[in-house]
Every structure is written in structure tokens, then in C-alpha cells.
Amino acid sequence: MLDAVNLERMGIPTVTLVTPPFVPALAANARLLGLPDLRYVVVPNDYYEETVEVRSERIAAVLDEIVAALTV
């Protein structure tokens, strides 16, 4: 997330991918760092059960959201 903050400050649009347990921490830190509108997309996960293929499917499922966040 700190990379996203630094890139945003340089004028480079970012989207941070975050899993559900980390959304509150991301939002709180973004506010503390002065970027309360930092764009992010929530990607569900279960690392203990997922294969590479399943992870790829999860990212593909939110690809439109990622593109939309970058082009707003």
C-alpha cells in the first residue's frame, strides 16, 4: 500500500488489490497518509485451499473493477 501512496503522490494512478481481512487497515492507513480516496479492489481469497488457477480466476473476476478504478 505504501508503494501505491508514493506512486499516487507522483501522479501515477494505482489500484491496490486487498483481501477482505485487510480492508479496514488499508482504509485507515490511507487516511493517515493523506489519501483517503486511495483506490482498491477487494479480492476474496482462501490461500490454504486455492490453486494458482483459482487465484487467476479470482483476479479475472475483478478485472473490470480494476480497469474501472484506474480509468475513473
C-alpha positions, 0 to 999 in steps of 0.5 A: 500500500505504501508503494501505491501512496508514493506512486499516487503522490507522483501522479501515477494512478494505482489500484491496490488489490486487498483481501477482505481481512485487510480492508479496514487497515488499508482504509485507515492507513490511507487516511493517515497518509493523506489519501483517503480516496486511495483506490482498491479492489477487494479480492476474496481469497482462501490461500490454504485451499486455492490453486494458482488457477483459482487465484487467476480466476479470482483476479479475472473476476475483478478485472473490470473493477480494476480497469474501472478504478484506474480509468475513473 
